[in-house]
């Protein structure tokens, strides 16, 4: 009976560790989020030429 309790603790701790790694990855990825958005907008706006006639 004791080994079953130990395996539950190990499984719970492994899920906790995986969730903490996932949160860390999200925080790292979301820190750069606004720069990616503004970079693509800047690229599209720089490609726009108002003096060029549109068909």
Backbone as numpy.savetxt, mean C-alpha at the origin, in Angstrom:
# Nx Ny Nz CAx CAy CAz Cx Cy Cz
-3.61 -32.48 26.09 -4.44 -31.28 26.09 -3.57 -30.03 26.09
-2.43 -30.10 26.74 -1.58 -28.93 26.83 -0.98 -28.56 25.47
-0.64 -29.54 24.63 -0.06 -29.24 23.33 -1.05 -28.54 22.42
-2.33 -28.85 22.57 -3.35 -28.18 21.77 -3.44 -26.70 22.14
-3.32 -26.39 23.40 -3.34 -25.01 23.86 -2.11 -24.26 23.34
-0.97 -24.93 23.36 0.26 -24.32 22.85 0.17 -24.04 21.36
-0.43 -24.96 20.61 -0.56 -24.73 19.17 -1.51 -23.57 18.88
-2.53 -23.39 19.69 -3.43 -22.24 19.52 -2.68 -20.93 19.76
-1.81 -20.91 20.74 -1.03 -19.71 21.02 -0.08 -19.42 19.87
0.56 -20.46 19.33 1.49 -20.27 18.22 0.76 -19.75 16.98
-0.40 -20.31 16.69 -1.18 -19.85 15.54 -1.63 -18.40 15.73
-2.09 -18.07 16.93 -2.53 -16.70 17.20 -1.37 -15.71 17.08
-0.22 -16.07 17.60 0.94 -15.17 17.50 1.44 -15.03 16.06
1.35 -16.09 15.29 1.78 -15.99 13.89 0.83 -15.09 13.10
-0.48 -15.19 13.36 -1.42 -14.28 12.70 -1.19 -12.83 13.13
-0.88 -12.63 14.38 -0.59 -11.29 14.87 0.65 -10.72 14.20
1.68 -11.54 14.07 2.90 -11.10 13.41 2.65 -10.78 11.94
1.89 -11.63 11.25 1.57 -11.36 9.84 0.75 -10.09 9.67
-0.17 -9.84 10.60 -0.97 -8.62 10.50 -0.12 -7.38 10.75
0.83 -7.46 11.66 1.71 -6.32 11.91 2.61 -6.04 10.70
3.08 -7.10 10.06 3.88 -6.92 8.85 3.04 -6.30 7.75
1.79 -6.72 7.63 0.89 -6.15 6.64 0.60 -4.68 6.89
0.38 -4.32 8.14 0.14 -2.91 8.48 1.38 -2.08 8.18
2.54 -2.61 8.49 3.77 -1.89 8.18 3.94 -1.68 6.68
3.61 -2.70 5.90 3.68 -2.56 4.44 2.70 -1.54 3.91
1.50 -1.53 4.47 0.51 -0.53 4.05 0.95 0.89 4.40
1.46 1.06 5.60 1.92 2.40 5.99 3.07 2.87 5.12
3.96 1.96 4.74 5.07 2.33 3.87 4.56 2.69 2.48
3.61 1.93 1.95 3.09 2.18 0.61 2.23 3.44 0.56
1.44 3.67 1.60 0.54 4.82 1.58 1.27 6.14 1.80
2.48 6.07 2.31 3.24 7.31 2.50 3.57 7.95 1.15
3.74 7.14 0.11 4.09 7.66 -1.21 2.88 7.84 -2.11
1.68 7.58 -1.63 0.47 7.64 -2.45 0.21 8.98 -3.12
0.20 10.10 -2.40 -0.09 11.37 -3.04 0.92 11.77 -4.11
2.17 11.37 -3.97 3.16 11.72 -4.98 2.89 11.00 -6.28
2.42 9.79 -6.20 2.13 9.05 -7.43 0.97 9.72 -8.15
-0.05 10.14 -7.42 -1.20 10.78 -8.04 -0.79 12.10 -8.68
-0.07 12.93 -7.97 0.26 14.24 -8.52 1.27 14.12 -9.65
2.09 13.08 -9.64 3.05 12.89 -10.71 2.34 12.57 -12.02
1.32 11.73 -11.98 0.60 11.40 -13.21 -0.19 12.60 -13.71
-0.75 13.37 -12.80 -1.48 14.57 -13.21 -0.51 15.57 -13.83
0.65 15.73 -13.26 1.65 16.64 -13.83 2.10 16.16 -15.20
2.22 14.85 -15.39 2.62 14.32 -16.69 1.56 14.61 -17.75
0.30 14.41 -17.41 -0.78 14.67 -18.38 -0.88 16.16 -18.67
-0.75 16.99 -17.65 -0.84 18.43 -17.87 0.35 18.95 -18.67
1.51 18.34 -18.52 2.66 18.80 -19.30 2.55 18.37 -20.75
1.81 17.31 -21.02 1.64 16.85 -22.40 0.58 17.68 -23.14
-0.25 18.40 -22.42 -1.28 19.22 -23.04 -0.68 20.48 -23.64
-0.97 20.75 -24.89 -0.48 21.92 -25.58 -1.67 22.76 -26.04
-1.93 23.89 -25.40 -3.12 24.67 -25.77 -3.00 25.35 -27.13
-1.81 25.50 -27.69 -1.67 26.16 -28.98 -1.87 25.20 -30.15
-1.88 23.92 -29.87 -2.07 22.92 -30.93 -3.55 22.80 -31.24
-3.95 22.93 -32.50 -5.38 22.80 -32.83 -5.84 21.35 -32.69
-7.03 21.20 -32.16 -7.59 19.85 -32.00 -8.47 19.53 -33.20
-8.45 18.29 -33.64 -9.27 17.93 -34.81 -10.74 17.88 -34.50
